[in-house]
Amino acid sequence: MSILMDSPLTFGAIDGEFIQPLSDYYWRGERNNRKGTKKSKKNYLISYASKKDFSAIVSLYNNIRRNSYFEPIHYIEAAIKDGRFEDMWNKALDDDNNRERVVKIEVGGQLVAFMRCGQIAPPVSVPNSKTGGKKWGALRQIYVHDAFRQNGWGKLLFKKAEHELMRMGCTHMFITAIGSNDKGRIFYERHGAKLETPIMGLERCDGKNFFLQRLHFSKRLAAIPQ
């Protein structure tokens, strides 16, 4: 059964029910765990993240970045050490930040996935990004715990990002990925994102220079379902 409602966390889903505690909106339901030969049901909860989720999000984010192998490890460790990642998530989870949304998925009370999206200026790497009254938003991060991949959480969060950006008035979505992230490229293209011209940039960290290719994607957002 597919359920679609006009709320801050509206999207199609299967085998679940909406609950509305206080002023927040959540989605609670069940999904099949595809790993192993036996299918089992996992209770999950998808909701907006807040300051109380800061430690869990930063911990999972740091671990995934350390093990991604897409960037030089000294770059990641330096960013963790000087608090760059913590500052980023502090701002993203700020209650007064109306330009961004962070959505999390929990299974059995454990954080297993999250995404961050928000409004941005027209990206210069996308041709004609300023024409036709386009309004841009970005899918800034989407991460799933290694042990919980292949369960559809990434697809769920991608669709949620699209919906959140449309609620902010965005007509187009911009995405970046590291050039060596083949799985990320396949994932975004599978969900309708168009690969723009790859950008090769010079990065600097702790006095060391290195080149890093970034892939830029764009996608036109459909109208919000009524």
LOFI-982684 format. One record per atom (N, C-alpha, C): atom name; y, z, x; residue in three letters. Coordinates in nm, 2 decimals. Each point is the difference from the previous one (the first is absolute). Example, Ala and Ser with C-alpha at 12.3 -4.5 7.8 and 13.67 -1.06 7.14 Angstrom:
<rs>
  atomo       v       w       u  residuo
      N   -0.57    0.78    1.32      Ala
     CA    0.12    0.00   -0.09      Ala
      C    0.12    0.00    0.09      Ala
      N    0.11   -0.07   -0.04      Ser
     CA    0.11    0.00    0.09      Ser
      C    0.11    0.08   -0.08      Ser
</rs>
This chain:
<rs>
  atomo       v       w       u  residuo
      N   -0.12    0.00    0.09      Met
     CA    0.12    0.00   -0.09      Met
      C    0.12    0.00    0.09      Met
      N    0.10   -0.08   -0.03      Ser
     CA    0.12   -0.01    0.07      Ser
      C    0.12    0.07   -0.07      Ser
      N    0.07    0.09    0.06      Ile
     CA    0.11    0.07   -0.06      Ile
      C    0.13   -0.03    0.06      Ile
      N    0.10   -0.03   -0.07      Leu
     CA    0.13   -0.03    0.06      Leu
      C    0.11    0.07   -0.08      Leu
      N    0.07    0.09    0.07      Met
     CA    0.11    0.07   -0.07      Met
      C    0.13   -0.01    0.07      Met
      N    0.11    0.02   -0.07      Asp
     CA    0.13   -0.01    0.06      Asp
      C    0.04    0.14    0.06      Asp
      N   -0.04    0.03    0.12      Ser
     CA    0.03    0.13    0.06      Ser
      C    0.02   -0.03    0.15      Ser
      N    0.06    0.10    0.08      Pro
     CA    0.01   -0.03    0.14      Pro
      C   -0.12   -0.03    0.08      Pro
      N   -0.12    0.02   -0.06      Leu
     CA   -0.12   -0.03    0.07      Leu
      C   -0.09   -0.09   -0.09      Leu
      N    0.06   -0.11   -0.05      Thr
     CA   -0.07   -0.09   -0.09      Thr
      C   -0.07   -0.11    0.08      Thr
      N   -0.12   -0.02   -0.03      Phe
     CA   -0.08   -0.11    0.06      Phe
      C   -0.13    0.00   -0.08      Phe
      N   -0.08   -0.12    0.01      Gly
     CA   -0.13    0.00   -0.06      Gly
      C   -0.10    0.07    0.08      Gly
      N   -0.09    0.07   -0.06      Ala
     CA   -0.10    0.07    0.07      Ala
      C   -0.13    0.01   -0.09      Ala
      N   -0.10    0.06    0.05      Ile
     CA   -0.13    0.01   -0.07      Ile
      C   -0.05    0.14    0.00      Ile
      N   -0.06    0.04   -0.11      Asp
     CA   -0.07    0.13   -0.02      Asp
      C    0.09    0.12    0.03      Asp
      N    0.11    0.01   -0.06      Gly
     CA    0.08    0.11    0.03      Gly
      C    0.09    0.04   -0.12      Gly
      N    0.08    0.10    0.02      Glu
     CA    0.10    0.03   -0.11      Glu
      C    0.13    0.05    0.06      Glu
      N    0.11   -0.03   -0.07      Phe
     CA    0.13    0.05    0.05      Phe
      C    0.02    0.14   -0.04      Phe
      N    0.05    0.08    0.09      Ile
     CA    0.04    0.14   -0.04      Ile
      C    0.15    0.01    0.05      Ile
      N    0.07    0.09   -0.07      Gln
     CA    0.14    0.01    0.03      Gln
      C    0.04    0.15    0.01      Gln
      N   -0.02    0.06    0.12      Pro
     CA    0.03    0.14    0.02      Pro
      C    0.15    0.01    0.03      Pro
      N    0.07    0.08   -0.07      Leu
     CA    0.15    0.02    0.02      Leu
      C    0.07   -0.13    0.00      Leu
      N    0.08   -0.03    0.10      Ser
     CA    0.08   -0.12    0.00      Ser
      C   -0.06   -0.11    0.09      Ser
      N   -0.12    0.02    0.05      Asp
     CA   -0.06   -0.09    0.09      Asp
      C   -0.10   -0.09   -0.07      Asp
      N   -0.04   -0.11    0.06      Tyr
     CA   -0.10   -0.09   -0.06      Tyr
      C   -0.11   -0.01    0.10      Tyr
      N   -0.13    0.00   -0.05      Tyr
     CA   -0.11   -0.01    0.09      Tyr
      C   -0.10   -0.09   -0.07      Tyr
      N   -0.09   -0.05    0.08      Trp
     CA   -0.12   -0.08   -0.05      Trp
      C   -0.12    0.08    0.05      Trp
      N   -0.08    0.03   -0.09      Arg
     CA   -0.13    0.07    0.04      Arg
      C   -0.11   -0.08   -0.05      Arg
      N   -0.10   -0.02    0.08      Gly
     CA   -0.12   -0.08   -0.05      Gly
      C   -0.11    0.00    0.10      Gly
      N   -0.09   -0.09   -0.01      Glu
     CA   -0.12   -0.01    0.08      Glu
      C   -0.02   -0.14    0.05      Glu
      N   -0.05   -0.02    0.12      Arg
     CA   -0.03   -0.12    0.06      Arg
      C   -0.14    0.00    0.06      Arg
      N   -0.07   -0.11    0.01      Asn
     CA   -0.12   -0.01    0.06      Asn
      C    0.01    0.01    0.15      Asn
      N   -0.07    0.08    0.07      Asn
     CA   -0.01    0.00    0.15      Asn
      C   -0.09   -0.11    0.04      Asn
      N    0.05   -0.10    0.07      Arg
     CA   -0.09   -0.12    0.03      Arg
      C   -0.08    0.02    0.13      Arg
      N    0.03    0.11    0.07      Lys
     CA   -0.08    0.02    0.13      Lys
      C   -0.14    0.05   -0.03      Lys
      N   -0.10   -0.04    0.07      Gly
     CA   -0.13    0.05   -0.02      Gly
      C   -0.07   -0.08   -0.11      Gly
      N   -0.13    0.03   -0.02      Thr
     CA   -0.08   -0.08   -0.10      Thr
      C    0.02    0.06   -0.14      Thr
      N    0.03    0.13   -0.01      Lys
     CA    0.02    0.06   -0.13      Lys
      C    0.15    0.00   -0.04      Lys
      N    0.03   -0.03   -0.12      Lys
     CA    0.13    0.00   -0.05      Lys
      C    0.03    0.14   -0.06      Lys
      N    0.11    0.06    0.05      Ser
     CA    0.03    0.13   -0.05      Ser
      C    0.15    0.00   -0.05      Ser
      N    0.03    0.09   -0.09      Lys
     CA    0.14    0.00   -0.05      Lys
      C    0.08    0.10    0.08      Lys
      N    0.13   -0.04    0.03      Lys
     CA    0.09    0.08    0.07      Lys
      C    0.12    0.03   -0.09      Lys
      N    0.04    0.12   -0.03      Asn
     CA    0.12    0.03   -0.07      Asn
      C    0.12   -0.03    0.09      Asn
      N    0.10   -0.06   -0.05      Tyr
     CA    0.12   -0.03    0.08      Tyr
      C    0.12    0.03   -0.08      Tyr
      N    0.11    0.02    0.08      Leu
     CA    0.13    0.03   -0.06      Leu
      C    0.10   -0.08    0.08      Leu
      N    0.08   -0.08   -0.07      Ile
     CA    0.11   -0.08    0.06      Ile
      C    0.13    0.05   -0.05      Ile
      N    0.10    0.03    0.08      Ser
     CA    0.12    0.06   -0.04      Ser
      C    0.11   -0.03    0.11      Ser
      N    0.12    0.03   -0.04      Tyr
     CA    0.11    0.00    0.10      Tyr
      C   -0.02    0.11    0.10      Tyr
      N    0.03   -0.03    0.13      Ala
     CA   -0.01    0.10    0.10      Ala
      C    0.14    0.07    0.01      Ala
      N    0.00    0.12    0.05      Ser
     CA    0.12    0.08    0.01      Ser
      C    0.00    0.08    0.13      Ser
      N    0.10    0.08    0.02      Lys
     CA    0.01    0.08    0.13      Lys
      C   -0.13    0.08    0.03      Lys
      N   -0.06    0.05   -0.11      Lys
     CA   -0.12    0.08    0.03      Lys
      C   -0.12   -0.08    0.06      Lys
      N    0.01   -0.13   -0.01      Asp
     CA   -0.10   -0.08    0.06      Asp
      C    0.03   -0.05    0.14      Asp
      N    0.11    0.05    0.05      Phe
     CA    0.05   -0.04    0.13      Phe
      C   -0.10    0.01    0.11      Phe
      N   -0.06    0.12    0.02      Ser
     CA   -0.09    0.03    0.11      Ser
      C   -0.13   -0.09   -0.01      Ser
      N   -0.05   -0.01   -0.12      Ala
     CA   -0.12   -0.08   -0.02      Ala
      C    0.02   -0.15    0.03      Ala
      N    0.12   -0.05   -0.05      Ile
     CA    0.03   -0.14    0.02      Ile
      C    0.02   -0.03    0.15      Ile
      N    0.08    0.08    0.07      Val
     CA    0.03   -0.02    0.14      Val
      C   -0.13    0.01    0.08      Val
      N   -0.09    0.09   -0.03      Ser
     CA   -0.13    0.02    0.07      Ser
      C   -0.08   -0.13   -0.01      Ser
      N   -0.02   -0.05   -0.13      Leu
     CA   -0.08   -0.12   -0.02      Leu
      C    0.07   -0.12    0.06      Leu
      N    0.13   -0.01   -0.01      Tyr
     CA    0.07   -0.11    0.05      Tyr
      C   -0.01   -0.01    0.15      Tyr
      N    0.01    0.12    0.07      Asn
     CA   -0.01    0.00    0.15      Asn
      C   -0.14   -0.04    0.04      Asn
      N   -0.10    0.05   -0.07      Asn
     CA   -0.14   -0.03    0.04      Asn
      C   -0.03   -0.15   -0.01      Asn
      N    0.05   -0.05   -0.11      Ile
     CA   -0.03   -0.15   -0.03      Ile
      C    0.07   -0.08    0.11      Ile
      N    0.13    0.03    0.03      Arg
     CA    0.07   -0.07    0.10      Arg
      C   -0.06    0.01    0.14      Arg
      N   -0.06    0.12    0.03      Arg
     CA   -0.06    0.01    0.13      Arg
      C   -0.13   -0.08    0.01      Arg
      N   -0.07   -0.02   -0.11      Asn
     CA   -0.13   -0.07    0.00      Asn
      C    0.01   -0.15   -0.04      Asn
      N    0.12   -0.05   -0.02      Ser
     CA    0.02   -0.13   -0.05      Ser
      C   -0.03   -0.11    0.11      Ser
      N    0.03    0.03    0.12      Tyr
     CA   -0.02   -0.09    0.11      Tyr
      C    0.09   -0.13    0.00      Tyr
      N    0.10    0.01   -0.09      Phe
     CA    0.09   -0.12   -0.02      Phe
      C    0.12    0.02    0.09      Phe
      N    0.03    0.12    0.05      Glu
     CA    0.12    0.03    0.08      Glu
      C   -0.04    0.07    0.12      Glu
      N    0.08   -0.01    0.11      Pro
     CA   -0.03    0.08    0.12      Pro
      C   -0.01    0.15   -0.03      Pro
      N   -0.10    0.07    0.05      Ile
     CA   -0.01    0.14   -0.04      Ile
      C    0.11    0.09    0.05      Ile
      N    0.06   -0.04    0.12      His
     CA    0.12    0.08    0.05      His
      C    0.12   -0.01   -0.10      His
      N    0.01   -0.11   -0.07      Tyr
     CA    0.10   -0.02   -0.10      Tyr
      C   -0.02    0.10   -0.12      Tyr
      N   -0.12    0.01   -0.04      Ile
     CA   -0.03    0.08   -0.12      Ile
      C    0.02    0.15    0.04      Ile
      N   -0.06    0.04    0.12      Glu
     CA    0.01    0.14    0.04      Glu
      C    0.14    0.04    0.03      Glu
      N    0.09   -0.09    0.05      Ala
     CA    0.14    0.03    0.02      Ala
      C    0.07    0.03   -0.13      Ala
      N   -0.03   -0.09   -0.10      Ala
     CA    0.06    0.02   -0.13      Ala
      C   -0.04    0.13   -0.07      Ala
      N   -0.13    0.04    0.02      Ile
     CA   -0.05    0.12   -0.06      Ile
      C    0.07    0.12    0.08      Ile
      N    0.01   -0.01    0.13      Lys
     CA    0.05    0.11    0.08      Lys
      C    0.15    0.03   -0.03      Lys
      N    0.08   -0.11   -0.01      Asp
     CA    0.14    0.02   -0.02      Asp
      C    0.04    0.02   -0.15      Asp
      N   -0.10    0.00   -0.09      Gly
     CA    0.03    0.03   -0.14      Gly
      C    0.05   -0.12   -0.08      Gly
      N   -0.01   -0.12    0.05      Arg
     CA    0.05   -0.12   -0.07      Arg
      C   -0.08   -0.02   -0.13      Arg
      N   -0.13    0.02    0.00      Phe
     CA   -0.07   -0.02   -0.13      Phe
      C    0.03    0.12   -0.10      Phe
      N    0.01    0.12    0.05      Glu
     CA    0.04    0.11   -0.09      Glu
      C    0.14   -0.02   -0.06      Glu
      N    0.09   -0.05    0.08      Asp
     CA    0.14   -0.03   -0.06      Asp
      C   -0.01   -0.11   -0.11      Asp
      N   -0.08   -0.10    0.03      Met
     CA   -0.02   -0.11   -0.10      Met
      C   -0.05    0.06   -0.13      Met
      N   -0.11    0.08    0.00      Trp
     CA   -0.06    0.05   -0.12      Trp
      C    0.09    0.11   -0.07      Trp
      N    0.07    0.07    0.08      Asn
     CA    0.10    0.10   -0.05      Asn
      C    0.10   -0.07   -0.09      Asn
      N    0.05   -0.12    0.04      Lys
     CA    0.10   -0.07   -0.07      Lys
      C   -0.06   -0.07   -0.12      Lys
      N   -0.12   -0.05    0.02      Ala
     CA   -0.07   -0.07   -0.11      Ala
      C   -0.04    0.10   -0.12      Ala
      N   -0.03    0.12    0.03      Leu
     CA   -0.04    0.10   -0.10      Leu
      C    0.12    0.08   -0.05      Leu
      N    0.12   -0.02    0.05      Asp
     CA    0.11    0.07   -0.05      Asp
      C    0.03   -0.02   -0.15      Asp
      N    0.02    0.11   -0.07      Asp
     CA    0.02   -0.01   -0.14      Asp
      C    0.12   -0.08   -0.04      Asp
      N    0.10   -0.02    0.09      Asp
     CA    0.12   -0.07   -0.03      Asp
      C   -0.01   -0.15    0.04      Asp
      N   -0.12   -0.04    0.05      Asn
     CA   -0.02   -0.14    0.04      Asn
      C   -0.04   -0.08   -0.12      Asn
      N    0.09   -0.07   -0.06      Asn
     CA   -0.03   -0.08   -0.12      Asn
      C   -0.03   -0.14    0.03      Asn
      N    0.00   -0.04    0.13      Arg
     CA   -0.02   -0.14    0.04      Arg
      C   -0.15   -0.02    0.04      Arg
      N   -0.07    0.10    0.01      Glu
     CA   -0.14   -0.01    0.04      Glu
      C   -0.10    0.08   -0.09      Glu
      N   -0.12   -0.04    0.00      Arg
     CA   -0.11    0.07   -0.07      Arg
      C   -0.12    0.01    0.10      Arg
      N   -0.06    0.12   -0.01      Val
     CA   -0.12    0.03    0.07      Val
      C   -0.11    0.04   -0.10      Val
      N   -0.11   -0.07    0.00      Val
     CA   -0.10    0.02   -0.10      Val
      C   -0.13    0.04    0.08      Val
      N   -0.07    0.10   -0.05      Lys
     CA   -0.12    0.05    0.07      Lys
      C   -0.12   -0.01   -0.09      Lys
      N   -0.12   -0.01    0.06      Ile
     CA   -0.13    0.01   -0.07      Ile
      C   -0.08    0.12    0.06      Ile
      N   -0.05    0.08   -0.09      Glu
     CA   -0.08    0.12    0.05      Glu
      C   -0.14   -0.01   -0.07      Glu
      N   -0.10    0.03    0.08      Val
     CA   -0.13    0.00   -0.05      Val
      C   -0.06    0.14    0.03      Val
      N   -0.03    0.08   -0.11      Gly
     CA   -0.05    0.13    0.02      Gly
      C    0.10    0.09    0.07      Gly
      N    0.13   -0.02   -0.03      Gly
     CA    0.11    0.08    0.06      Gly
      C    0.04   -0.05    0.15      Gly
      N   -0.07   -0.10    0.05      Gln
     CA    0.03   -0.04    0.14      Gln
      C    0.08   -0.13   -0.01      Gln
      N    0.10   -0.01    0.08      Leu
     CA    0.08   -0.12    0.01      Leu
      C   -0.08   -0.11    0.07      Leu
      N   -0.01   -0.11   -0.06      Val
     CA   -0.09   -0.11    0.05      Val
      C    0.08   -0.13    0.02      Val
      N    0.12   -0.01   -0.06      Ala
     CA    0.07   -0.12    0.01      Ala
      C    0.15    0.02   -0.05      Ala
      N    0.09   -0.08    0.05      Phe
     CA    0.14    0.01   -0.04      Phe
      C    0.07   -0.13    0.03      Phe
      N    0.11   -0.02   -0.07      Met
     CA    0.08   -0.12    0.03      Met
      C    0.15    0.04   -0.02      Met
      N    0.09   -0.07    0.07      Arg
     CA    0.14    0.02    0.00      Arg
      C    0.07   -0.13   -0.02      Arg
      N    0.09   -0.01   -0.10      Cys
     CA    0.07   -0.12   -0.03      Cys
      C    0.14    0.03   -0.03      Cys
      N    0.09   -0.10    0.01      Gly
     CA    0.14    0.03   -0.03      Gly
      C    0.09   -0.12    0.00      Gly
      N    0.12    0.01   -0.04      Gln
     CA    0.10   -0.11    0.00      Gln
      C    0.05   -0.03    0.14      Gln
      N    0.02   -0.13    0.03      Ile
     CA    0.05   -0.04    0.13      Ile
      C    0.10   -0.11   -0.02      Ile
      N    0.08   -0.03    0.11      Ala
     CA    0.09   -0.12    0.00      Ala
      C   -0.09   -0.13    0.02      Ala
      N    0.05   -0.11   -0.04      Pro
     CA   -0.07   -0.13    0.02      Pro
      C   -0.05   -0.01    0.14      Pro
      N   -0.13   -0.02    0.02      Pro
     CA   -0.05   -0.02    0.14      Pro
      C    0.04   -0.13    0.06      Pro
      N    0.05    0.00    0.12      Val
     CA    0.05   -0.12    0.07      Val
      C   -0.12   -0.09    0.03      Val
      N   -0.12    0.05    0.02      Ser
     CA   -0.11   -0.09    0.04      Ser
      C   -0.06   -0.08   -0.12      Ser
      N    0.05    0.02   -0.12      Val
     CA   -0.05   -0.07   -0.11      Val
      C    0.11   -0.11   -0.04      Val
      N   -0.04   -0.13    0.00      Pro
     CA    0.10   -0.10   -0.04      Pro
      C    0.05    0.02   -0.14      Pro
      N    0.13   -0.03   -0.01      Asn
     CA    0.07    0.01   -0.13      Asn
      C   -0.02    0.14   -0.07      Asn
      N   -0.01    0.10    0.08      Ser
     CA   -0.02    0.14   -0.06      Ser
      C    0.12    0.05   -0.08      Ser
      N    0.12   -0.06    0.03      Lys
     CA    0.12    0.04   -0.07      Lys
      C    0.04   -0.08   -0.12      Lys
      N   -0.07   -0.11   -0.02      Thr
     CA    0.04   -0.09   -0.11      Thr
      C   -0.07    0.03   -0.13      Thr
      N    0.06   -0.05   -0.11      Gly
     CA   -0.06    0.02   -0.13      Gly
      C    0.00    0.14   -0.06      Gly
      N    0.08    0.08    0.05      Gly
     CA    0.01    0.14   -0.06      Gly
      C   -0.12    0.08    0.04      Gly
      N   -0.07   -0.03    0.10      Lys
     CA   -0.12    0.08    0.04      Lys
      C    0.04    0.14    0.04      Lys
      N   -0.08    0.10   -0.04      Lys
     CA    0.01    0.14    0.04      Lys
      C   -0.13    0.04    0.06      Lys
      N    0.01    0.06    0.12      Trp
     CA   -0.11    0.02    0.08      Trp
      C   -0.05    0.15    0.01      Trp
      N   -0.13    0.02    0.01      Gly
     CA   -0.06    0.13    0.02      Gly
      C   -0.10   -0.02    0.11      Gly
      N   -0.05    0.10    0.06      Ala
     CA   -0.10   -0.01    0.11      Ala
      C   -0.11    0.10   -0.03      Ala
      N   -0.12   -0.05    0.03      Leu
     CA   -0.12    0.09    0.01      Leu
      C    0.00    0.04    0.14      Leu
      N    0.05    0.12    0.03      Arg
     CA    0.02    0.05    0.14      Arg
      C   -0.13    0.05    0.06      Arg
      N   -0.08    0.07   -0.07      Gln
     CA   -0.13    0.05    0.05      Gln
      C   -0.10    0.00   -0.11      Gln
      N   -0.12   -0.03    0.04      Ile
     CA   -0.12    0.03   -0.09      Ile
      C   -0.12    0.03    0.08      Ile
      N   -0.05    0.12   -0.01      Tyr
     CA   -0.10    0.05    0.09      Tyr
      C   -0.11    0.07   -0.08      Tyr
      N   -0.13   -0.03    0.04      Val
     CA   -0.11    0.06   -0.06      Val
      C   -0.09    0.07    0.11      Val
      N   -0.04    0.12   -0.03      His
     CA   -0.09    0.08    0.09      His
      C   -0.12   -0.09    0.03      His
      N   -0.04    0.00    0.13      Asp
     CA   -0.12   -0.08    0.04      Asp
      C   -0.12    0.03   -0.08      Asp
      N   -0.03    0.12   -0.04      Ala
     CA   -0.12    0.04   -0.07      Ala
      C    0.00   -0.04   -0.15      Ala
      N    0.12   -0.05   -0.04      Phe
     CA    0.01   -0.03   -0.15      Phe
      C    0.04   -0.15   -0.02      Phe
      N   -0.02   -0.08    0.10      Arg
     CA    0.03   -0.14   -0.02      Arg
      C   -0.11   -0.07   -0.07      Arg
      N    0.03   -0.13   -0.04      Gln
     CA   -0.09   -0.08   -0.08      Gln
      C   -0.03    0.07   -0.14      Gln
      N    0.10    0.07   -0.05      Asn
     CA   -0.02    0.06   -0.14      Asn
      C    0.11   -0.05   -0.09      Asn
      N    0.09   -0.09    0.05      Gly
     CA    0.10   -0.06   -0.09      Gly
      C    0.13    0.08    0.00      Gly
      N    0.02    0.10    0.09      Trp
     CA    0.12    0.08    0.00      Trp
      C    0.12   -0.09    0.04      Trp
      N   -0.02   -0.08    0.10      Gly
     CA    0.10   -0.09    0.05      Gly
      C    0.06   -0.09   -0.10      Gly
      N   -0.09   -0.06   -0.08      Lys
     CA    0.04   -0.09   -0.11      Lys
      C    0.08    0.07   -0.10      Lys
      N   -0.05    0.12   -0.03      Leu
     CA    0.07    0.09   -0.10      Leu
      C    0.14    0.03    0.04      Leu
      N    0.02    0.03    0.13      Leu
     CA    0.13    0.04    0.05      Leu
      C    0.09   -0.12    0.01      Leu
      N   -0.06   -0.12    0.04      Phe
     CA    0.08   -0.12    0.00      Phe
      C    0.06   -0.04   -0.13      Phe
      N   -0.08    0.01   -0.11      Lys
     CA    0.05   -0.03   -0.13      Lys
      C    0.10    0.11   -0.04      Lys
      N   -0.02    0.12    0.04      Lys
     CA    0.10    0.11   -0.03      Lys
      C    0.13   -0.03    0.07      Lys
      N    0.00   -0.05    0.12      Ala
     CA    0.12   -0.03    0.08      Ala
      C    0.08   -0.11   -0.08      Ala
      N   -0.07   -0.10   -0.04      Glu
     CA    0.06   -0.11   -0.08      Glu
      C    0.07    0.05   -0.12      Glu
      N   -0.06    0.09   -0.07      His
     CA    0.05    0.05   -0.12      His
      C    0.12    0.09    0.03      His
      N   -0.01    0.09    0.10      Glu
     CA    0.12    0.08    0.03      Glu
      C    0.12   -0.08    0.04      Glu
      N   -0.02   -0.10    0.08      Leu
     CA    0.11   -0.09    0.05      Leu
      C    0.06   -0.07   -0.12      Leu
      N   -0.08   -0.05   -0.10      Met
     CA    0.06   -0.06   -0.12      Met
      C    0.08    0.10   -0.08      Met
      N   -0.04    0.12    0.00      Arg
     CA    0.07    0.11   -0.08      Arg
      C    0.14    0.02    0.07      Arg
      N    0.01   -0.02    0.13      Met
     CA    0.12    0.01    0.08      Met
      C    0.09   -0.12   -0.02      Met
      N   -0.05   -0.10   -0.07      Gly
     CA    0.08   -0.13   -0.02      Gly
      C   -0.02   -0.10    0.11      Gly
      N   -0.11    0.01    0.08      Cys
     CA   -0.03   -0.10    0.10      Cys
      C   -0.07   -0.12   -0.06      Cys
      N    0.03   -0.11    0.05      Thr
     CA   -0.06   -0.13   -0.04      Thr
      C   -0.10   -0.05    0.10      Thr
      N    0.01    0.05    0.13      His
     CA   -0.09   -0.05    0.10      His
      C   -0.04    0.12    0.09      His
      N   -0.12   -0.02    0.06      Met
     CA   -0.05    0.11    0.09      Met
      C   -0.02   -0.05    0.14      Met
      N    0.04    0.08    0.10      Phe
     CA   -0.01   -0.04    0.14      Phe
      C   -0.10    0.10    0.07      Phe
      N   -0.09   -0.05    0.08      Ile
     CA   -0.10    0.08    0.07      Ile
      C    0.00   -0.04    0.15      Ile
      N   -0.02    0.09    0.08      Thr
     CA   -0.03   -0.03    0.15      Thr
      C   -0.13    0.06    0.04      Thr
      N   -0.06   -0.06    0.10      Ala
     CA   -0.13    0.05    0.05      Ala
      C    0.00   -0.04    0.15      Ala
      N   -0.08    0.07    0.08      Ile
     CA   -0.02   -0.03    0.14      Ile
      C   -0.08   -0.13    0.01      Ile
      N    0.04   -0.09    0.09      Gly
     CA   -0.07   -0.13    0.01      Gly
      C   -0.15    0.01    0.02      Gly
      N   -0.05    0.10    0.07      Ser
     CA   -0.14    0.01    0.02      Ser
      C   -0.08    0.06   -0.11      Ser
      N    0.07    0.04   -0.11      Asn
     CA   -0.06    0.07   -0.11      Asn
      C   -0.06   -0.11   -0.10      Asn
      N   -0.11   -0.06    0.04      Asp
     CA   -0.06   -0.11   -0.08      Asp
      C   -0.04    0.05   -0.14      Asp
      N   -0.05    0.12   -0.02      Lys
     CA   -0.04    0.05   -0.13      Lys
      C    0.12    0.02   -0.09      Lys
      N    0.11    0.04    0.06      Gly
     CA    0.13    0.02   -0.08      Gly
      C    0.05   -0.14   -0.04      Gly
      N   -0.01   -0.10    0.08      Arg
     CA    0.05   -0.13   -0.03      Arg
      C   -0.08   -0.06   -0.12      Arg
      N   -0.14    0.02    0.01      Ile
     CA   -0.09   -0.05   -0.10      Ile
      C    0.03    0.07   -0.13      Ile
      N    0.02    0.13    0.00      Phe
     CA    0.02    0.08   -0.11      Phe
      C    0.13   -0.04   -0.08      Phe
      N    0.11   -0.02    0.08      Tyr
     CA    0.13   -0.03   -0.07      Tyr
      C   -0.01   -0.14   -0.05      Tyr
      N   -0.06   -0.10    0.07      Glu
     CA   -0.01   -0.13   -0.05      Glu
      C   -0.09   -0.01   -0.13      Glu
      N   -0.10    0.08    0.00      Arg
     CA   -0.09    0.01   -0.11      Arg
      C    0.07    0.04   -0.13      Arg
      N    0.11    0.08    0.02      His
     CA    0.07    0.06   -0.11      His
      C    0.13   -0.08   -0.02      His
      N    0.00   -0.13    0.04      Gly
     CA    0.11   -0.09   -0.03      Gly
      C    0.12    0.00    0.09      Gly
      N    0.00    0.07    0.11      Ala
     CA    0.11    0.00    0.09      Ala
      C    0.00   -0.12    0.09      Ala
      N    0.12   -0.06    0.02      Lys
     CA    0.01   -0.12    0.09      Lys
      C    0.04    0.04    0.14      Lys
      N   -0.08   -0.05    0.10      Leu
     CA    0.03    0.02    0.14      Leu
      C    0.12   -0.08    0.04      Leu
      N    0.11    0.06    0.05      Glu
     CA    0.11   -0.06    0.05      Glu
      C   -0.02   -0.03    0.15      Glu
      N    0.10   -0.04    0.07      Thr
     CA   -0.01   -0.03    0.15      Thr
      C   -0.02    0.13    0.07      Thr
      N   -0.11    0.02    0.08      Pro
     CA   -0.02    0.12    0.08      Pro
      C    0.11    0.02    0.10      Pro
      N    0.04    0.13    0.02      Ile
     CA    0.11    0.03    0.09      Ile
      C   -0.06    0.08    0.12      Ile
      N    0.03   -0.05    0.12      Met
     CA   -0.04    0.06    0.13      Met
      C    0.12    0.08    0.05      Met
      N   -0.01    0.13    0.01      Gly
     CA    0.11    0.08    0.04      Gly
      C   -0.03    0.09    0.13      Gly
      N    0.10    0.03    0.07      Leu
     CA   -0.01    0.09    0.12      Leu
      C    0.02    0.14   -0.05      Leu
      N   -0.10    0.09    0.02      Glu
     CA    0.01    0.14   -0.03      Glu
      C    0.02    0.08    0.13      Glu
      N    0.06    0.11   -0.02      Arg
     CA    0.02    0.09    0.12      Arg
      C   -0.04    0.14   -0.04      Arg
      N   -0.07    0.07    0.09      Cys
     CA   -0.04    0.14   -0.03      Cys
      C   -0.03    0.07    0.14      Cys
      N    0.07    0.11    0.01      Asp
     CA   -0.02    0.08    0.13      Asp
      C    0.03   -0.08    0.12      Asp
      N    0.10   -0.09    0.00      Gly
     CA    0.03   -0.08    0.11      Gly
      C   -0.09   -0.12    0.02      Gly
      N   -0.10   -0.02   -0.09      Lys
     CA   -0.09   -0.11    0.02      Lys
      C    0.03   -0.11   -0.11      Lys
      N   -0.01   -0.12    0.05      Asn
     CA    0.02   -0.12   -0.10      Asn
      C   -0.13   -0.06   -0.03      Asn
      N   -0.01   -0.04   -0.13      Phe
     CA   -0.12   -0.08   -0.04      Phe
      C    0.03   -0.09   -0.11      Phe
      N   -0.07   -0.11   -0.01      Phe
     CA    0.02   -0.09   -0.11      Phe
      C   -0.09    0.03   -0.12      Phe
      N    0.06   -0.01   -0.12      Leu
     CA   -0.08    0.03   -0.12      Leu
      C    0.03   -0.11   -0.10      Leu
      N   -0.10   -0.07   -0.05      Gln
     CA    0.02   -0.09   -0.10      Gln
      C   -0.01    0.06   -0.14      Gln
      N    0.10   -0.03   -0.08      Arg
     CA    0.00    0.06   -0.14      Arg
      C   -0.01   -0.12   -0.10      Arg
      N   -0.09    0.02   -0.10      Leu
     CA   -0.01   -0.10   -0.10      Leu
      C    0.08    0.04   -0.12      Leu
      N    0.08   -0.09   -0.05      His
     CA    0.08    0.02   -0.12      His
      C   -0.05   -0.07   -0.12      His
      N   -0.01    0.07   -0.11      Phe
     CA   -0.05   -0.06   -0.13      Phe
      C    0.10    0.01   -0.11      Phe
      N    0.00   -0.09   -0.09      Ser
     CA    0.09    0.02   -0.12      Ser
      C   -0.08   -0.03   -0.13      Ser
      N    0.04    0.06   -0.11      Lys
     CA   -0.07   -0.03   -0.12      Lys
      C    0.10    0.01   -0.12      Lys
      N    0.00   -0.09   -0.08      Arg
     CA    0.08    0.01   -0.13      Arg
      C   -0.07    0.09   -0.09      Arg
      N    0.08    0.09   -0.06      Leu
     CA   -0.06    0.10   -0.09      Leu
      C    0.01   -0.05   -0.15      Leu
      N   -0.11    0.02   -0.07      Ala
     CA    0.00   -0.04   -0.14      Ala
      C    0.08    0.10   -0.08      Ala
      N    0.02   -0.04   -0.13      Ala
     CA    0.08    0.09   -0.09      Ala
      C   -0.09    0.13   -0.03      Ala
      N    0.07    0.11   -0.02      Ile
     CA   -0.07    0.12   -0.04      Ile
      C   -0.07   -0.02   -0.14      Ile
      N   -0.13    0.03   -0.01      Pro
     CA   -0.07   -0.01   -0.13      Pro
      C    0.07    0.09   -0.10      Pro
      N    0.01   -0.05   -0.12      Gln
     CA    0.06    0.08   -0.11      Gln
      C   -0.11    0.07   -0.08      Gln
</rs>
